[in-house]
Amino acid sequence: MPSTCSKLFVDCGAFALPLFSSFISVLPPCTDPRLLIAALLLLCTSAAAAAAAAAALTDAPPDLLAGETSGEGSVEEAPPLASNIWRTWERLIEATKQHQREFEQEFQGNVDYILLDGHKRSAFPVKCPMSNYSKEACLQRLAQGLLVYTVLLKQVEKEYPDNSILREIKPGIPLLVAQIKEKMKRSERVPAPSSSQEEQLLKQLDSPDTFQRRMTAHSILSHLRFFLIDGKRAFRKWETPRRQKVNPSYSHPSLQKFGC
């Protein structure tokens, strides 16, 4: 036994000796020598694995050990605009959240908020359908609709130049349009409305009656909110990977012959 143990000690080296000494110090004096040999072999195996890992780390590039990349080796960095599209969408929806409260405060409960639906104009953009529509067509409709709303909001600004919602959403909508266009294959198919188109749109909204103009302005904000919510839902449908729901009790036919 001494010769066998000595050979194992030499092969293991100094790495395993401290661990082995700690191990045998807690054993009874009459411990079976075979148990000691088995323990030493186990420690030698662990020591060899640790040495291999240390060598691999030593040979690794310095930037990898530091947890950094040089930039040239970075893989598939997300575009800065596209990476923040959800944040932009949420901010716009959150900004329009207070519209109903502001409407009710202005009219002191004399006008029901639901009546704004009756002031919807044909110029208001239509939401993207949830079915029978391609991703590209949906993105085009979302981007085009938001561009139309940038024009319609000029009517809101005309009636309510100090509107707090307007101040928050005016810079955000062009940003969202740019982010959506980044996802499109043919973004050039969605141009901004021309000056003549803007003039025609705003002319459809004008009215000599102050109450009607203000109701139209509120209707624009109300329908813009729902357009943003529906648009985000449609966009999520195309961006979120489809995952098949797995039934735990279901066994594939190819596995049934194995009793799985």
N, C-alpha and C positions, 0 to 999 in steps of 0.2 A: 503493500500500500504506500509506503513512503516514496518509493521510486515513481509510482504513478502520479501521486500528488505533486511531486517535484516537477515532473514533466509538464503537467497542466499549469502549474504556477508560471513556468517559463513562457509557455505559449500565450497565456493570457496577458502577461505583462503587469505593469504596476497599476493599470486602470482598474482591474477587478479586485486587487488585493484588499483595499480598504473595505469594499462592500462585503467580501468574503469574511474578513476579520470580524466585522460587525455581526454577521450572520451567525458564526460559530460561537460567538461570545454568549449568546442567549440559549445555546443548546445544552442539554444535559451532558455530563462527562462521558457516558456510555453510549453515545449516539452511534448508530450503525454507520460504518465508514462509507457504505454505498450511498447513503443519503448525502454525505459530505461531497462525494464525487459528483453526484447529480446536481447539487446546488452550485458547485464550482463550474460545471459545464454550462449551466444556465446563465451564470454571470459572464462567462467568456463569450457566449453568443450575444448577449446584450452589449458587451464591450465592443465587439466587432461591428455591430450595427451602428453604434454611436460613432465609432471611428470613421466608418464609411460616410455617414451623414456629415461629419465635420469636414472631411476631405471634399465632399461635394460643395459645401458652402465656401470653402477656401478657394475652389476653382471658379466660382461663379463671378460674373462681372460685378465691379464695384457698385454701379448704379442699381443693379438688381438687389444687391445686399442692402442698399440704402432705402429700397422701396420706392425708387423714383425711376422715371423714364426720361429719355433725352428729348422727347418730342417727335424725333424721326421714327421712333419705334412705337408710337402711340397708335392704337388701332380703332378705327371707326368712331372718331369723335363726333358727337351729335352737333348739328348746326346750332348756333347760339339762339336763333329765333325759334326754331322748332322745339328746342328743349324746354322752352318756357311757355308753350302755347296753352297748356292747361292753366297755368297761373294767370295768364292774360284773360282767359275765358272766365275764370272764377271772379276776378276783380270786376269785370264788366257786369256780370250777373249780380254780384254783391252790391255794386253801385246803384243798380236799378231796383234793388229790393225795397228801398224806402219810398218808391214812387206813389204807391197807394196811400200811404200815410200823408204824404204831402198833398195829394189830390183831395183827400177828405178834410184836411185842415183848411185848404183854400176855399172849398165850397161848403164848409161847415155842416156836412151831412145832408145838404139839400139836393145833392146830385149823387146818384148811386154810381159807384165805380164800375159796375158791370155794364153800364150804359155806354162806356167807351167802345165796346165792341161794335155798337151800331154806327160809330163814326169811322170805321175802317174804310179806307179808300182803296181803289183798284191799284194804285201805285205802290201799295205796301207789298214788300217781297213775300213770296210764298215759301214755307219751310220745305226742307228736303224730305221726300218720302222715306219711310223706313224699309220699304221693300220695292222690288222691281226697279232698282236704280243702281247704276254702277258707282263705284267710289269716285271716279273722276267727275262724273256728272253731278254728284252730290257736292263735291268740293267746289265746283264751279258755281253751283247755285248758292252755296253759303257765301263765297267771296263776292259774287255779284250782288247778293242781297244786302250785305254789309256796306258795299259801296253805294247802293241806293239809299241806305239809311243815313250815310254821311250827308247826303243832299237833303233828305227829309228833316234832319236835325237842324237845318238852317231855319226851317219854319218854327221849330221849338225855340231857337235862340231869338228869333224875331219877337215872339210873344213873351218869352221869359229870359231876358238876357243875363240875369243873375242866377239862373237855375243851378243848384248845386250838383244835381245829377249830370247835367250837361257838361259841367267843368271836368268831371271825372271820366266820362266816357268818350269825349271828343278825341283825346290823344290815344286812347286805347283801341278804338275801332280800326284805324289805319294799321296799327301794329298787328292786330289779329288777322287782318286781310293779308298782310305780308307773310305771316306765319302759315296761314292756310295755303297760300300760293306756293310756298316751299314744298308742300306735299303733292302738288299737282304736276302732271306730266306736261300739260299745255297751258301754262298760266297766262300766256299771251292772249288766250281766248276770252279773258275777263278784263277788258279795259275799263278804266274809270269813265263815268258818264261825261260826255262833252258838255260844253257850256250851254249849248242849245237844248240838250236833254235836261240839264239841271233847271233851266228856265221853264221848260214845259212841265216838269214835275212840280215845281213850286207854284206854278200857275194853277194847277189842279187843286191845290190845297188852300188857295186864298179864298177869302170870303169877306164881304162887307160887314158881316155880323161878328162882333167881338167875342160873344159867347161861343159861336161855332168855331172860330179860329182857335180859341183856347182849348176847346174840346178836341179839336183835331191835333193840337200840339200834345195834349195828354195821351191821346190815342196812339200817337207815334211812339211815345216813351213806353206805353204799356205793351204794344205789339213788338217793339224792339226787345223787350225783356223776354217775351215768350219765344221770339225768334232765336235769341241767344241760347236759351235753355234747350229748345228743340234741336238747335244746331249742334250743341255740345253732345247731346245724346246720339245724334246721327253720326257725328265724327267719332265718338267712342266706339260705335258699332264697327267702323272700318279699321280703327287703329288697335283695338284690343284683340289679341290673338284668340281664335276660337279654340276652346279646349273641350274635348269630348268628356262628357260626364261618365264616370266609371261607377258601375254598380258592383259593390263588394260581393254580392251574392251571385253575380253572373260568372259563369265559367266558359271560356272560349272553347269551341268544339275541338280544337287541336289539343287542348289540355285534358279533355274529359277522359281520354283513354289512359291517362296516367293517374286518374282518380283525383284530379285537382279541381 
